[in-house]
Amino acid sequence: MVDPDAYAEVMKDLPKLSGEIITEDGPQPVSGAEYWLSGSQGAVSQFSGDAGRKRLSVHVRALIPRPAEELDF
C-alpha cells in the first residue's frame, strides 16, 4: 500500500483490540496503545511464540476488512 490514507482506513479498527493483564490487584482490562505494550504491561505479550503469533494474527485479521467489503480498487 502506497497511499497512507488507504492504509489508515484498513487499519482503523486495530485500536479496538483489547485484553487483560494480571496485576497485583487482579486482572485489569487494557485496550488501545496499552494493548500493544511489551512485557507484563500489555496484553500483546501473551502472544509470544508461534502459537501466540497465530492467535494474534487471527485477532488482527478479524478487524481488517476484506477487499470486497470496504476497499475501492
Beta strands, then each sheet from edge to edge (+ up, - down):
strand 1: 18-23
strand 2: 26-31
sheet 1: 1+ 2-
end
